[in-house]
Amino acid sequence: MEDKLIRVAITHGDTNGIGYEVILKTFEEPGMLELCTPIIYGSPKAAAYHRKMLDLQTNFSIISSAEEAQEGRVNLLATFDEEVKIEMGQPSAEAGEAALKALDRAMTDYRSGLYDVLVTAPINKNTIQSDQFHFCGHTEYIENCVGEGQKALMILMNDCLRVALVTTHLPIKDVAKAITKEAIVEKTKTFHTSLKRDLRIDNPRIAVLALNPHSGDNGLLGSEESEVIIPAIEELEAAGIQAFGPYPADGFFGSGMYSRFDGVMAMYHDQGLAPFKALAIEDGINFTAGLPIVRTSPDHGTAYDIAGKGTADASSFRQAIYTAIDIYRNRISYDEPRENPLPKLYHEKRDENEKARFAMPRPKDQFRREGKPGRDERHGRPAADNGTAASGNGSQAPRHTQDGTTSELTQTDTDKAKTAEKAPDTAAKSMETKNVTPSENNNQKAEE
């Protein structure tokens, strides 16, 4: 079973767009069949029409069920037998119906375990609407069909940038009221889990974007940052997630700050997708995280304006297949050693907040590590604590009786005081160690 190639289901999308063009161009390369076994859910007649019109050389074998798919060839599963009228570059209800039939059959076959990952070609979100499909897009429909109660998270990604969205296909006028602390925390936790499990990033750093311009300018341009986003970030930090922000989106992308993080959490669709597509239009892909199914797609739409001209670039679609295969393998390697964990025989005491371990050292910590004397050490005496003798080496301040007089020091106190006089450096260093906060102490250990 382990020797079998990963079975990649591909839905043909809108038949009047560039779906078939990018699919057939992808599998013109013979090496693709060494990576996976493709199963195209679509129409043999529509596929043959596109292949002839675009003069493509990709061959395919027609099958009636996914069980018939064979390795080493492009398998095309006929999801309907009816003729479909193809009008290149034109939206039509007939093309939307053809897209839904392919998608619906793919969902049925996934529930039967007939393939491993799903890659979807672009659809027209308007023409696909029907009594069976009343969703804003692929993401919501797939979540409803095979989500098993889990919530989907849209992630746009390439090798250098990963952008997730708190809200997806939502009108701008409804975005602000949909941005809640609970939504940000839920989506960011899903993002964090996906970065670790699907992309194998051990301790991901996540930047959280602001909703308003200039992060609200201290309430002048909106209060969502102080009332919603910052409390959400604080809750994520308490849960051990490295979340930072909120950052104004314009300066964040314009300055290249995104390169310092493993993921970016955007508040709404265009806030994340506009800069992403400007930076990663050729190899960017869309990944639906948070669900049992591994589903990816190219980061472009139906592209009616170039449909039928033969100029569509298949790079994004090809990358969507590569990414789906990688994520499928990553999940196996991540889950396998965790299936039967050994019981813990001891409890390791450590700071559970990983953010503290990776915090940047503060200037005063750097000063101490360089071995330079403290303020009191330069005067040849141990550091004082509110005017009393240093307590780092065990010395004690004179005791006061109830009548206000000072009692005699015991012999032990005298010996300790002499020790403090002979070793001021030790006392001062001990005093400094006492005053170091837990996070500073972690920073010093990490530096050592």
C-alpha positions as a Markdown table, in Angstrom:
| # | Residue | x | y | z |
|---|---|---|---|---|
| 1 | Met | 0.0 | 0.0 | 0.0 |
| 2 | Glu | 2.9 | 2.3 | 0.8 |
| 3 | Asp | 4.3 | 1.9 | -2.7 |
| 4 | Lys | 1.3 | 3.4 | -4.4 |
| 5 | Leu | 1.4 | 6.9 | -5.7 |
| 6 | Ile | -0.7 | 9.6 | -4.1 |
| 7 | Arg | -4.1 | 9.8 | -5.8 |
| 8 | Val | -4.9 | 13.4 | -6.7 |
| 9 | Ala | -8.5 | 14.3 | -7.5 |
| 10 | Ile | -8.9 | 17.3 | -9.8 |
| 11 | Thr | -12.3 | 19.0 | -10.5 |
| 12 | His | -12.5 | 20.7 | -13.9 |
| 13 | Gly | -14.1 | 24.0 | -12.7 |
| 14 | Asp | -15.9 | 26.4 | -15.0 |
| 15 | Thr | -15.8 | 24.9 | -18.5 |
| 16 | Asn | -15.8 | 28.4 | -20.1 |
| 17 | Gly | -12.6 | 29.4 | -18.3 |
| 18 | Ile | -9.0 | 28.3 | -18.3 |
| 19 | Gly | -9.5 | 25.3 | -16.1 |
| 20 | Tyr | -9.0 | 22.6 | -18.7 |
| 21 | Glu | -6.1 | 24.5 | -20.2 |
| 22 | Val | -4.0 | 24.6 | -17.0 |
| 23 | Ile | -4.9 | 21.0 | -16.2 |
| 24 | Leu | -3.9 | 19.6 | -19.6 |
| 25 | Lys | -0.7 | 21.8 | -19.7 |
| 26 | Thr | 0.3 | 20.5 | -16.3 |
| 27 | Phe | 0.2 | 16.9 | -17.4 |
| 28 | Glu | 2.0 | 17.6 | -20.7 |
| 29 | Glu | 5.1 | 17.0 | -18.5 |
| 30 | Pro | 5.6 | 13.2 | -18.3 |
| 31 | Gly | 7.3 | 13.6 | -14.9 |
| 32 | Met | 4.0 | 14.6 | -13.2 |
| 33 | Leu | 2.8 | 11.0 | -13.6 |
| 34 | Glu | 5.8 | 9.8 | -11.5 |
| 35 | Leu | 4.6 | 12.0 | -8.6 |
| 36 | Cys | 0.9 | 11.1 | -8.5 |
| 37 | Thr | -2.0 | 9.4 | -10.1 |
| 38 | Pro | -4.4 | 12.1 | -11.4 |
| 39 | Ile | -8.2 | 11.6 | -11.5 |
| 40 | Ile | -9.9 | 14.5 | -13.3 |
| 41 | Tyr | -13.6 | 14.8 | -12.4 |
| 42 | Gly | -15.2 | 16.4 | -15.5 |
| 43 | Ser | -16.5 | 15.8 | -19.0 |
| 44 | Pro | -14.5 | 13.8 | -21.6 |
| 45 | Lys | -16.3 | 15.8 | -24.4 |
| 46 | Ala | -15.3 | 19.2 | -22.8 |
| 47 | Ala | -11.8 | 18.0 | -22.2 |
| 48 | Ala | -11.4 | 16.8 | -25.8 |
| 49 | Tyr | -12.8 | 20.2 | -27.1 |
| 50 | His | -10.3 | 22.2 | -25.1 |
| 51 | Arg | -7.4 | 19.9 | -26.1 |
| 52 | Lys | -8.2 | 20.2 | -29.8 |
| 53 | Met | -8.8 | 24.0 | -29.7 |
| 54 | Leu | -5.6 | 24.7 | -27.8 |
| 55 | Asp | -3.5 | 22.1 | -29.8 |
| 56 | Leu | -2.3 | 20.4 | -26.6 |
| 57 | Gln | -0.8 | 16.9 | -26.7 |
| 58 | Thr | -2.0 | 15.5 | -23.3 |
| 59 | Asn | -3.6 | 12.1 | -23.6 |
| 60 | Phe | -6.2 | 10.9 | -21.1 |
| 61 | Ser | -8.1 | 7.7 | -20.4 |
| 62 | Ile | -11.8 | 7.8 | -19.7 |
| 63 | Ile | -13.0 | 5.9 | -16.6 |
| 64 | Ser | -16.4 | 5.6 | -14.9 |
| 65 | Ser | -15.3 | 5.3 | -11.3 |
| 66 | Ala | -12.3 | 6.3 | -9.2 |
| 67 | Glu | -11.6 | 2.6 | -8.5 |
| 68 | Glu | -10.6 | 2.2 | -12.2 |
| 69 | Ala | -7.9 | 4.9 | -12.0 |
| 70 | Gln | -4.4 | 3.5 | -13.0 |
| 71 | Glu | -1.0 | 4.8 | -12.3 |
| 72 | Gly | 1.1 | 6.2 | -15.2 |
| 73 | Arg | -1.8 | 7.8 | -17.0 |
| 74 | Val | -4.2 | 10.7 | -16.8 |
| 75 | Asn | -7.5 | 9.4 | -15.7 |
| 76 | Leu | -10.6 | 11.3 | -16.6 |
| 77 | Leu | -13.7 | 10.4 | -14.7 |
| 78 | Ala | -17.0 | 11.2 | -16.5 |
| 79 | Thr | -19.2 | 13.0 | -14.0 |
| 80 | Phe | -22.0 | 13.4 | -16.5 |
| 81 | Asp | -22.9 | 12.2 | -20.0 |
| 82 | Glu | -24.8 | 15.2 | -21.3 |
| 83 | Glu | -23.5 | 17.6 | -23.8 |
| 84 | Val | -22.2 | 20.9 | -22.4 |
| 85 | Lys | -22.2 | 24.0 | -24.5 |
| 86 | Ile | -18.8 | 25.7 | -24.3 |
| 87 | Glu | -18.7 | 29.5 | -24.8 |
| 88 | Met | -15.1 | 30.5 | -24.1 |
| 89 | Gly | -14.8 | 33.5 | -21.8 |
| 90 | Gln | -18.5 | 33.7 | -21.2 |
| 91 | Pro | -20.2 | 33.0 | -17.8 |
| 92 | Ser | -23.2 | 30.7 | -18.2 |
| 93 | Ala | -25.6 | 28.7 | -16.0 |
| 94 | Glu | -24.7 | 25.5 | -18.0 |
| 95 | Ala | -21.0 | 25.9 | -17.2 |
| 96 | Gly | -21.8 | 26.4 | -13.5 |
| 97 | Glu | -23.9 | 23.3 | -13.5 |
| 98 | Ala | -21.1 | 21.3 | -15.0 |
| 99 | Ala | -18.7 | 22.6 | -12.4 |
| 100 | Leu | -21.0 | 21.6 | -9.5 |
| 101 | Lys | -21.6 | 18.1 | -10.9 |
| 102 | Ala | -17.8 | 17.5 | -10.9 |
| 103 | Leu | -17.4 | 18.9 | -7.4 |
| 104 | Asp | -20.3 | 17.0 | -5.9 |
| 105 | Arg | -19.0 | 13.7 | -7.3 |
| 106 | Ala | -15.5 | 14.4 | -5.9 |
| 107 | Met | -17.0 | 15.0 | -2.4 |
| 108 | Thr | -18.9 | 11.7 | -2.6 |
| 109 | Asp | -15.8 | 9.8 | -3.6 |
| 110 | Tyr | -13.7 | 11.4 | -0.8 |
| 111 | Arg | -16.2 | 10.2 | 1.8 |
| 112 | Ser | -15.6 | 6.7 | 0.3 |
| 113 | Gly | -11.8 | 7.0 | 0.6 |
| 114 | Leu | -11.2 | 6.8 | -3.2 |
| 115 | Tyr | -8.5 | 9.4 | -3.4 |
| 116 | Asp | -6.0 | 11.2 | -1.1 |
| 117 | Val | -6.0 | 14.9 | -2.0 |
| 118 | Leu | -8.1 | 17.3 | -3.9 |
| 119 | Val | -7.1 | 20.1 | -6.3 |
| 120 | Thr | -9.9 | 22.3 | -7.6 |
| 121 | Ala | -9.8 | 24.4 | -10.9 |
| 122 | Pro | -11.5 | 27.8 | -10.7 |
| 123 | Ile | -15.3 | 28.2 | -10.6 |
| 124 | Asn | -17.6 | 31.2 | -11.2 |
| 125 | Lys | -19.1 | 31.7 | -7.8 |
| 126 | Asn | -22.2 | 33.3 | -9.3 |
| 127 | Thr | -23.1 | 30.8 | -12.1 |
| 128 | Ile | -22.6 | 27.8 | -9.8 |
| 129 | Gln | -25.3 | 28.9 | -7.4 |
| 130 | Ser | -28.3 | 26.5 | -7.2 |
| 131 | Asp | -30.6 | 24.7 | -4.8 |
| 132 | Gln | -27.6 | 22.4 | -4.0 |
| 133 | Phe | -25.0 | 25.1 | -3.9 |
| 134 | His | -25.7 | 28.2 | -1.9 |
| 135 | Phe | -22.2 | 29.0 | -0.7 |
| 136 | Cys | -19.7 | 31.8 | -1.3 |
| 137 | Gly | -17.1 | 29.5 | -2.8 |
| 138 | His | -15.2 | 26.2 | -2.7 |
| 139 | Thr | -14.0 | 26.7 | 0.9 |
| 140 | Glu | -17.4 | 26.9 | 2.5 |
| 141 | Tyr | -18.9 | 24.2 | 0.3 |
| 142 | Ile | -16.1 | 21.7 | 1.1 |
| 143 | Glu | -16.3 | 22.5 | 4.8 |
| 144 | Asn | -20.0 | 21.8 | 4.8 |
| 145 | Cys | -19.6 | 18.5 | 2.9 |
| 146 | Val | -16.6 | 16.8 | 4.6 |
| 147 | Gly | -15.6 | 19.1 | 7.4 |
| 148 | Glu | -17.0 | 16.8 | 10.1 |
| 149 | Gly | -17.7 | 19.8 | 12.3 |
| 150 | Gln | -14.3 | 21.4 | 11.9 |
| 151 | Lys | -13.9 | 24.9 | 10.6 |
| 152 | Ala | -12.0 | 25.7 | 7.4 |
| 153 | Leu | -9.2 | 28.3 | 7.2 |
| 154 | Met | -8.2 | 29.9 | 3.9 |
| 155 | Ile | -4.4 | 30.2 | 3.6 |
| 156 | Leu | -2.7 | 31.8 | 0.5 |
| 157 | Met | 0.9 | 30.6 | 0.3 |
| 158 | Asn | 4.1 | 30.1 | -1.5 |
| 159 | Asp | 7.6 | 29.2 | -0.3 |
| 160 | Cys | 8.1 | 32.7 | 1.2 |
| 161 | Leu | 4.8 | 34.0 | 2.4 |
| 162 | Arg | 1.7 | 32.5 | 4.1 |
| 163 | Val | -1.4 | 34.6 | 4.6 |
| 164 | Ala | -4.5 | 33.4 | 6.5 |
| 165 | Leu | -7.8 | 35.2 | 6.8 |
| 166 | Val | -10.1 | 35.7 | 9.8 |
| 167 | Thr | -13.0 | 36.5 | 7.4 |
| 168 | Thr | -13.2 | 35.3 | 3.8 |
| 169 | His | -16.0 | 36.0 | 1.3 |
| 170 | Leu | -17.7 | 38.8 | 3.2 |
| 171 | Pro | -18.8 | 42.3 | 2.1 |
| 172 | Ile | -16.7 | 45.1 | 3.5 |
| 173 | Lys | -19.6 | 46.6 | 5.3 |
| 174 | Asp | -19.9 | 43.4 | 7.4 |
| 175 | Val | -16.3 | 42.9 | 8.2 |
| 176 | Ala | -15.9 | 45.0 | 11.3 |
| 177 | Lys | -18.7 | 43.3 | 13.3 |
| 178 | Ala | -17.3 | 39.9 | 12.2 |
| 179 | Ile | -13.9 | 40.7 | 13.8 |
| 180 | Thr | -14.2 | 39.4 | 17.3 |
| 181 | Lys | -11.7 | 38.2 | 19.8 |
| 182 | Glu | -13.1 | 34.7 | 19.7 |
| 183 | Ala | -12.8 | 34.6 | 15.9 |
| 184 | Ile | -9.2 | 35.8 | 15.9 |
| 185 | Val | -8.2 | 33.4 | 18.6 |
| 186 | Glu | -9.9 | 30.4 | 16.8 |
| 187 | Lys | -8.5 | 31.2 | 13.4 |
| 188 | Thr | -5.0 | 31.9 | 14.7 |
| 189 | Lys | -5.0 | 28.6 | 16.6 |
| 190 | Thr | -6.0 | 26.7 | 13.5 |
| 191 | Phe | -3.3 | 28.6 | 11.6 |
| 192 | His | -0.7 | 27.7 | 14.2 |
| 193 | Thr | -1.7 | 24.0 | 14.1 |
| 194 | Ser | -1.5 | 24.0 | 10.3 |
| 195 | Leu | 1.9 | 25.6 | 10.2 |
| 196 | Lys | 3.2 | 22.9 | 12.6 |
| 197 | Arg | 1.4 | 19.8 | 11.2 |
| 198 | Asp | 0.9 | 20.6 | 7.5 |
| 199 | Leu | 4.0 | 22.6 | 6.8 |
| 200 | Arg | 6.3 | 21.2 | 9.6 |
| 201 | Ile | 7.3 | 24.5 | 11.1 |
| 202 | Asp | 8.2 | 23.7 | 14.7 |
| 203 | Asn | 7.6 | 27.0 | 16.5 |
| 204 | Pro | 5.9 | 29.3 | 14.1 |
| 205 | Arg | 5.9 | 33.1 | 14.5 |
| 206 | Ile | 2.6 | 34.7 | 13.5 |
| 207 | Ala | 2.0 | 38.4 | 12.7 |
| 208 | Val | -1.5 | 39.7 | 13.3 |
| 209 | Leu | -2.6 | 42.6 | 11.1 |
| 210 | Ala | -4.6 | 45.6 | 12.3 |
| 211 | Leu | -8.1 | 46.2 | 11.0 |
| 212 | Asn | -8.0 | 50.0 | 10.8 |
| 213 | Pro | -5.5 | 52.3 | 9.0 |
| 214 | His | -2.4 | 53.0 | 11.2 |
| 215 | Ser | -3.6 | 50.4 | 13.7 |
| 216 | Gly | -6.4 | 52.8 | 14.7 |
| 217 | Asp | -4.1 | 55.7 | 15.8 |
| 218 | Asn | -4.8 | 55.1 | 19.5 |
| 219 | Gly | -8.6 | 55.1 | 18.9 |
| 220 | Leu | -8.7 | 58.0 | 16.5 |
| 221 | Leu | -9.5 | 55.8 | 13.5 |
| 222 | Gly | -11.2 | 52.9 | 15.3 |
| 223 | Ser | -11.1 | 51.0 | 18.6 |
| 224 | Glu | -11.0 | 47.4 | 17.3 |
| 225 | Glu | -7.3 | 47.2 | 17.8 |
| 226 | Ser | -7.4 | 48.0 | 21.5 |
| 227 | Glu | -10.7 | 46.4 | 22.3 |
| 228 | Val | -10.5 | 43.2 | 20.2 |
| 229 | Ile | -7.2 | 42.5 | 18.5 |
| 230 | Ile | -4.8 | 43.2 | 21.3 |
| 231 | Pro | -6.8 | 41.1 | 23.8 |
| 232 | Ala | -6.9 | 38.3 | 21.3 |
| 233 | Ile | -3.1 | 38.4 | 20.9 |
| 234 | Glu | -2.6 | 38.4 | 24.7 |
| 235 | Glu | -4.8 | 35.3 | 25.0 |
| 236 | Leu | -2.8 | 33.6 | 22.2 |
| 237 | Glu | 0.4 | 34.5 | 24.0 |
| 238 | Ala | -1.0 | 33.0 | 27.2 |
| 239 | Ala | -1.7 | 29.8 | 25.3 |
| 240 | Gly | 2.0 | 29.6 | 24.2 |
| 241 | Ile | 1.5 | 30.8 | 20.6 |
| 242 | Gln | 4.0 | 33.3 | 19.3 |
| 243 | Ala | 1.6 | 36.0 | 18.0 |
| 244 | Phe | 2.7 | 39.6 | 17.4 |
| 245 | Gly | 1.0 | 42.8 | 16.4 |
| 246 | Pro | -1.3 | 44.4 | 15.5 |
| 247 | Tyr | 0.6 | 45.7 | 12.5 |
| 248 | Pro | -0.7 | 48.3 | 9.9 |
| 249 | Ala | -1.1 | 46.3 | 6.7 |
| 250 | Asp | 0.4 | 48.9 | 4.3 |
| 251 | Gly | 3.7 | 49.4 | 6.2 |
| 252 | Phe | 3.9 | 45.7 | 7.1 |
| 253 | Phe | 4.0 | 44.5 | 3.4 |
| 254 | Gly | 5.6 | 47.6 | 2.0 |
| 255 | Ser | 8.7 | 47.3 | 4.3 |
| 256 | Gly | 9.0 | 43.6 | 3.7 |
| 257 | Met | 8.4 | 42.8 | 7.4 |
| 258 | Tyr | 6.4 | 39.8 | 6.4 |
| 259 | Ser | 9.7 | 38.0 | 5.7 |
| 260 | Arg | 10.4 | 37.9 | 9.4 |
| 261 | Phe | 7.4 | 35.7 | 10.2 |
| 262 | Asp | 6.2 | 32.2 | 9.3 |
| 263 | Gly | 2.6 | 33.3 | 8.8 |
| 264 | Val | 0.4 | 36.5 | 8.6 |
| 265 | Met | -3.1 | 36.7 | 9.9 |
| 266 | Ala | -5.1 | 39.2 | 7.9 |
| 267 | Met | -8.5 | 40.5 | 9.1 |
| 268 | Tyr | -10.4 | 40.3 | 5.7 |
| 269 | His | -10.1 | 39.0 | 2.2 |
| 270 | Asp | -8.5 | 41.9 | 0.2 |
| 271 | Gln | -6.2 | 42.9 | 3.1 |
| 272 | Gly | -4.5 | 39.6 | 2.7 |
| 273 | Leu | -5.0 | 38.7 | -1.0 |
| 274 | Ala | -4.1 | 42.0 | -2.6 |
| 275 | Pro | -0.5 | 42.1 | -1.4 |
| 276 | Phe | -0.1 | 38.3 | -1.7 |
| 277 | Lys | -1.1 | 38.2 | -5.3 |
| 278 | Ala | 1.2 | 41.2 | -6.0 |
| 279 | Leu | 4.1 | 39.3 | -4.5 |
| 280 | Ala | 3.3 | 35.7 | -5.5 |
| 281 | Ile | 1.1 | 35.6 | -8.6 |
| 282 | Glu | 3.1 | 33.0 | -10.4 |
| 283 | Asp | 3.6 | 30.3 | -7.8 |
| 284 | Gly | 1.0 | 31.2 | -5.1 |
| 285 | Ile | -1.7 | 28.7 | -4.2 |
| 286 | Asn | -4.8 | 28.5 | -2.0 |
| 287 | Phe | -4.8 | 25.9 | 0.7 |
| 288 | Thr | -7.9 | 25.0 | 2.8 |
| 289 | Ala | -6.6 | 24.2 | 6.3 |
| 290 | Gly | -8.4 | 22.9 | 9.3 |
| 291 | Leu | -10.3 | 20.1 | 7.6 |
| 292 | Pro | -9.6 | 16.4 | 7.3 |
| 293 | Ile | -9.3 | 16.7 | 3.5 |
| 294 | Val | -6.2 | 18.2 | 1.9 |
| 295 | Arg | -7.5 | 20.7 | -0.7 |
| 296 | Thr | -5.5 | 23.2 | -2.7 |
| 297 | Ser | -6.2 | 25.3 | -5.8 |
| 298 | Pro | -4.4 | 27.9 | -7.9 |
| 299 | Asp | -4.6 | 31.5 | -6.7 |
| 300 | His | -6.3 | 32.8 | -9.9 |
| 301 | Gly | -9.8 | 32.7 | -11.1 |
| 302 | Thr | -11.6 | 31.6 | -14.3 |
| 303 | Ala | -9.6 | 34.2 | -16.3 |
| 304 | Tyr | -12.4 | 34.7 | -18.9 |
| 305 | Asp | -10.4 | 37.4 | -20.6 |
| 306 | Ile | -7.7 | 35.0 | -21.8 |
| 307 | Ala | -9.8 | 31.8 | -22.0 |
| 308 | Gly | -9.3 | 29.9 | -25.2 |
| 309 | Lys | -6.2 | 31.9 | -26.3 |
| 310 | Gly | -3.6 | 29.4 | -25.1 |
| 311 | Thr | -1.7 | 31.9 | -23.0 |
| 312 | Ala | -2.7 | 30.7 | -19.5 |
| 313 | Asp | 0.2 | 30.0 | -17.2 |
| 314 | Ala | -0.1 | 26.6 | -15.5 |
| 315 | Ser | 2.6 | 27.3 | -12.8 |
| 316 | Ser | 0.1 | 28.0 | -10.0 |
| 317 | Phe | -1.9 | 24.9 | -10.8 |
| 318 | Arg | 1.1 | 22.7 | -10.9 |
| 319 | Gln | 2.3 | 24.2 | -7.6 |
| 320 | Ala | -1.1 | 23.4 | -6.1 |
| 321 | Ile | -0.6 | 19.8 | -6.9 |
| 322 | Tyr | 3.0 | 19.8 | -5.5 |
| 323 | Thr | 1.8 | 21.5 | -2.3 |
| 324 | Ala | -1.1 | 19.1 | -1.8 |
| 325 | Ile | 1.2 | 16.1 | -2.1 |
| 326 | Asp | 3.7 | 17.7 | 0.4 |
| 327 | Ile | 1.0 | 18.4 | 2.9 |
| 328 | Tyr | -0.4 | 14.9 | 2.7 |
| 329 | Arg | 3.0 | 13.5 | 3.4 |
| 330 | Asn | 3.7 | 16.0 | 6.2 |
| 331 | Arg | 0.5 | 15.0 | 8.0 |
| 332 | Ile | 1.5 | 11.4 | 7.9 |
| 333 | Ser | 4.9 | 12.0 | 9.2 |
| 334 | Tyr | 3.5 | 14.4 | 11.9 |
| 335 | Asp | 0.7 | 12.1 | 13.1 |
| 336 | Glu | 2.5 | 8.7 | 12.9 |
| 337 | Pro | 4.8 | 9.1 | 16.0 |
| 338 | Arg | 1.9 | 10.6 | 18.0 |
| 339 | Glu | -0.5 | 7.8 | 17.5 |
| 340 | Asn | 0.7 | 5.7 | 20.5 |
| 341 | Pro | 2.7 | 8.0 | 22.8 |
| 342 | Leu | 4.7 | 6.5 | 25.7 |
| 343 | Pro | 3.5 | 7.6 | 29.1 |
| 344 | Lys | 5.5 | 10.3 | 30.9 |
| 345 | Leu | 7.5 | 9.0 | 33.7 |
| 346 | Tyr | 8.4 | 12.4 | 35.1 |
| 347 | His | 7.3 | 16.0 | 34.8 |
| 348 | Glu | 9.8 | 18.4 | 33.3 |
| 349 | Lys | 9.5 | 21.9 | 34.8 |
| 350 | Arg | 10.0 | 24.5 | 32.2 |
| 351 | Asp | 8.5 | 27.7 | 30.9 |
| 352 | Glu | 5.6 | 26.7 | 28.7 |
| 353 | Asn | 5.5 | 30.0 | 27.0 |
| 354 | Glu | 7.8 | 29.4 | 24.0 |
| 355 | Lys | 7.6 | 33.1 | 23.2 |
| 356 | Ala | 9.7 | 33.9 | 26.3 |
| 357 | Arg | 12.4 | 31.5 | 25.1 |
| 358 | Phe | 12.8 | 33.3 | 21.8 |
| 359 | Ala | 12.4 | 36.9 | 23.0 |
| 360 | Met | 15.1 | 39.4 | 22.0 |
| 361 | Pro | 17.5 | 40.2 | 24.9 |
| 362 | Arg | 17.0 | 43.5 | 26.6 |
| 363 | Pro | 19.8 | 46.1 | 26.7 |
| 364 | Lys | 20.5 | 45.6 | 30.4 |
| 365 | Asp | 20.8 | 41.9 | 29.9 |
| 366 | Gln | 23.5 | 42.5 | 27.2 |
| 367 | Phe | 25.3 | 44.8 | 29.6 |
| 368 | Arg | 25.5 | 42.1 | 32.2 |
| 369 | Arg | 26.6 | 39.4 | 29.8 |
| 370 | Glu | 29.6 | 41.5 | 28.8 |
| 371 | Gly | 30.9 | 41.2 | 32.4 |
| 372 | Lys | 31.0 | 45.0 | 33.1 |
| 373 | Pro | 30.6 | 46.0 | 36.8 |
| 374 | Gly | 27.3 | 47.2 | 38.1 |
| 375 | Arg | 26.8 | 50.7 | 39.5 |
| 376 | Asp | 27.5 | 49.6 | 43.1 |
| 377 | Glu | 30.3 | 47.2 | 42.2 |
| 378 | Arg | 32.3 | 50.1 | 40.7 |
| 379 | His | 32.3 | 51.7 | 44.1 |
| 380 | Gly | 33.7 | 48.5 | 45.7 |
| 381 | Arg | 30.7 | 47.4 | 47.6 |
| 382 | Pro | 27.8 | 45.0 | 47.1 |
| 383 | Ala | 24.5 | 46.3 | 45.6 |
| 384 | Ala | 22.1 | 47.6 | 48.2 |
| 385 | Asp | 18.5 | 46.8 | 48.6 |
| 386 | Asn | 16.5 | 49.8 | 50.0 |
| 387 | Gly | 19.4 | 50.8 | 52.1 |
| 388 | Thr | 20.0 | 47.4 | 53.8 |
| 389 | Ala | 22.9 | 45.0 | 53.4 |
| 390 | Ala | 22.9 | 42.8 | 50.3 |
| 391 | Ser | 20.9 | 39.7 | 50.8 |
| 392 | Gly | 22.3 | 37.6 | 48.0 |
| 393 | Asn | 24.9 | 35.9 | 50.2 |
| 394 | Gly | 22.6 | 35.5 | 53.2 |
| 395 | Ser | 23.6 | 38.6 | 55.3 |
| 396 | Gln | 20.8 | 40.2 | 57.3 |
| 397 | Ala | 19.9 | 43.7 | 58.3 |
| 398 | Pro | 20.1 | 44.6 | 62.1 |
| 399 | Arg | 17.0 | 43.5 | 64.0 |
| 400 | His | 14.8 | 46.1 | 65.7 |
| 401 | Thr | 13.2 | 45.4 | 69.1 |
| 402 | Gln | 9.7 | 46.5 | 70.0 |
| 403 | Asp | 11.1 | 49.6 | 71.9 |
| 404 | Gly | 12.9 | 50.8 | 68.8 |
| 405 | Thr | 16.4 | 49.8 | 69.9 |
| 406 | Thr | 18.7 | 47.8 | 67.7 |
| 407 | Ser | 19.6 | 44.3 | 69.0 |
| 408 | Glu | 23.1 | 42.8 | 68.7 |
| 409 | Leu | 23.9 | 40.7 | 65.7 |
| 410 | Thr | 24.3 | 37.0 | 66.4 |
| 411 | Gln | 27.6 | 35.3 | 65.7 |
| 412 | Thr | 26.2 | 33.8 | 62.5 |
| 413 | Asp | 25.1 | 37.3 | 61.3 |
| 414 | Thr | 28.6 | 38.7 | 62.1 |
| 415 | Asp | 30.3 | 35.9 | 60.1 |
| 416 | Lys | 27.9 | 36.4 | 57.2 |
| 417 | Ala | 28.6 | 40.1 | 57.2 |
| 418 | Lys | 32.4 | 39.5 | 57.1 |
| 419 | Thr | 31.9 | 37.1 | 54.2 |
| 420 | Ala | 29.9 | 39.8 | 52.4 |
| 421 | Glu | 32.7 | 42.4 | 52.9 |
| 422 | Lys | 35.3 | 39.9 | 51.5 |
| 423 | Ala | 33.3 | 39.0 | 48.5 |
| 424 | Pro | 31.4 | 42.1 | 47.2 |
| 425 | Asp | 31.4 | 40.9 | 43.6 |
| 426 | Thr | 29.6 | 37.7 | 44.6 |
| 427 | Ala | 27.0 | 39.6 | 46.5 |
| 428 | Ala | 26.3 | 42.0 | 43.7 |
| 429 | Lys | 26.1 | 39.3 | 41.1 |
| 430 | Ser | 23.7 | 37.4 | 43.4 |
| 431 | Met | 21.6 | 40.5 | 43.9 |
| 432 | Glu | 21.4 | 41.0 | 40.1 |
| 433 | Thr | 20.3 | 37.4 | 39.6 |
| 434 | Lys | 17.6 | 37.9 | 42.1 |
| 435 | Asn | 16.2 | 40.9 | 40.3 |
| 436 | Val | 16.2 | 39.3 | 36.9 |
| 437 | Thr | 12.7 | 38.5 | 35.7 |
| 438 | Pro | 11.9 | 34.9 | 34.5 |
| 439 | Ser | 11.9 | 36.0 | 30.8 |
| 440 | Glu | 15.3 | 37.7 | 31.2 |
| 441 | Asn | 16.7 | 34.6 | 32.9 |
| 442 | Asn | 15.5 | 32.5 | 30.0 |
| 443 | Asn | 17.2 | 35.0 | 27.6 |
| 444 | Gln | 20.5 | 34.6 | 29.5 |
| 445 | Lys | 20.2 | 30.8 | 29.4 |
| 446 | Ala | 19.5 | 30.9 | 25.7 |
| 447 | Glu | 22.5 | 33.1 | 25.0 |
| 448 | Glu | 24.8 | 30.8 | 27.0 |
